[in-house]
Amino acid sequence: MADNPSTGETRAPSPPPDARAAKRPRLESPTQTTVSPPQLSKSQKRRQQYNALPEACSPDDVLWREINDVLGEDYVNAALADGTDRQSPFEYHQELEMQVVALCSTGSALATSAESARPWVVVVPFCLPGETIRVRVFRNARMHSQADLLEVVAPNPAFRDDTLVRCKYFGSCAGCQYQMLPYEKQLDLKRDVIVKAYKNYSNLPQAAMPPVESTMPSPLQYNYRTKITPHFEAPTKAQSRDPSNPKNSTEKPEWFNIGFNRVGTHKVMDIEDCPIATPIIRETLPAVRANAIKNLYTYKRGVSLILRDSLPPAPAPVPGADPADALAADLATTHISVTDHRGHVRERVGPWLFEYPNSSFFQNNNAVLPSLTSYVAARIAAAPGPGPAPTHLVDAYCGAGLFAIALSPHFRRVAGIELSTESIRAATRNAALNGLGAERVAFRAGDAADIFRAVGDFPPRETVLLIDPPRKGCDAPFVAQLLAFRARTVVYVSCNVHTQARDVGLILEGSRADAGAGGGEGEKGRGRYVLESVRGFDLFPQTAHVESVAVLRLVDAEEGVEDAIKETA
Ligand SMILES: C[S@@+](CC[C@H](N)C(=O)[O-])C[C@H]1O[C@@H](n2cnc3c(N)ncnc32)[C@H](O)[C@@H]1O
């Protein structure tokens, strides 16, 4: 039974025994084989979905676990067991005064009320711990309600400074969550997100967890975002036919919105400027919007526009020219905005040049990338204890070659792999553009797990494995191959610290389970991984997102290595 927004009716049937037993599911390897489920009718499927707990590591699951932290697991489990987990004490559209007790990793606040008939969490955007707020409930769900913020009744001056807000759409647009927070506080909160993610998802004992380092700031806190994707819905048939909507008009009809989603909805808001985007993107946005308005009635379905900050196309190469001159010219030049999905983008990260198709992946905050790549290089070099210096780098999920190329001076050979063939074409070309021969830096298209077949001649103890997977993290075959290969150092970069924490936990546990394997009697074991450091990077100022870098090191039975790791961490 779905929530009924018109009546506020949210009483659910008691969860079936399987959902009760599920309570807090143990984290499993992401692609663990499951028995095929029996055929279910539509209503059975709906019921099953309604009763199921959220998928592990999904945003709903992150919220669910943090609701558990607020209410206490025993209380939540008792409610799941007796079927009262959806019996909200609040009515649809009820207005309430509440206290914010925590900030969720998703960026929303978790609030409770002493007046509530039973302990219950209300999730509200744009408010901060310690604040008293007035809210209106718009949805009731399992052990929590969702509500709109009506008013901050008592702000928390230790956190909130509304004079910092730079965007007039802040508070309605779903893009930013933290504009009212001083930047130092944003960085602290992002560190807390990493701490919570490892607590909730890694299954690691506290002793195995190094202190999470302070979050590396972005040199730019506004005007940093090198890519934005405003979108719009196509006009309906009725709107297209309506004679009061003149065709080819440059006037934007009132009902037509180009921009970003309104918070908590899939509805597009009309947004004509975005202050976190780079200056050239902000300058170009009005023309891109005007073009969409002019062609409005030609669109048959929704459109996602793209604007990327780029250096202008490269001038023709001059034989024998000093690369430093090209770098100086790029630093001095005026940027352009690439708006054609089939166009190409040109970008420098420190001295390194990258060109890639507009529609493919590249990190969206150019300003922070030099500190990110330098930090990774420094951590790799800081290998504690005895052992040879690393000579080989494997860059799995390499995109257009950012890490492979930027880290190449530290290695004799580099191999990268990536699923997208167009990104791999770009990576290969980027290696050449930066004067790196294919015998030293080579890329191949394919699934990340396939890289281990291609690097059979890389010495594992002198190899660094860098992984930077998409939000869903690594799959089980990749983790199995990683464990079989046993690179001495693994650097795990991720824009989703929850899947990172899950995977790091699985890698550490997996390596411990087979640490002695592969060695006969009297032979040395295979070593096991320890988590040496975790640090957040603020690639996304003003938002709740954080990029996280975890460094794992293989520890042999050698004495003193673990102590040395603790000292460097
Ligand atoms: C977060 S991006 C990182 C790219 C690159 N490291 C960078 O920083 O620019 C993740 C990349 O993984 C690629 N990818 C997704 N699934 C993959 C898979 N199974 N095997 C290899 N690459 C994959 C995506 O195409 C994307 O380019």
The ligand as a Gaussian input file, in Angstrom:
#p B3LYP/6-31G(d) Opt

LIG

0 1
 C       34.130000       8.089000     -11.365000
 S       34.631000       7.858000     -12.998000
 C       36.386000       7.987000     -12.820000
 C       37.147000       8.296000     -14.083000
 C       38.580000       8.761000     -13.883000
 N       39.277000       8.010000     -12.873000
 C       38.651000      10.235000     -13.593000
 O       38.907000      10.609000     -12.439000
 O       38.436000      11.034000     -14.501000
 C       34.298000       6.165000     -13.187000
 C       34.622000       5.630000     -14.562000
 O       34.411000       4.214000     -14.534000
 C       33.927000       3.804000     -15.801000
 N       33.318000       2.475000     -15.573000
 C       32.074000       2.188000     -15.116000
 N       31.935000       0.848000     -14.975000
 C       33.123000       0.291000     -15.325000
 C       33.607000      -1.049000     -15.387000
 N       32.835000      -2.081000     -15.042000
 N       34.860000      -1.259000     -15.798000
 C       35.664000      -0.222000     -16.166000
 N       35.252000       1.073000     -16.132000
 C       34.004000       1.323000     -15.720000
 C       32.990000       4.931000     -16.205000
 O       32.833000       4.938000     -17.605000
 C       33.744000       6.165000     -15.682000
 O       34.570000       6.713000     -16.672000

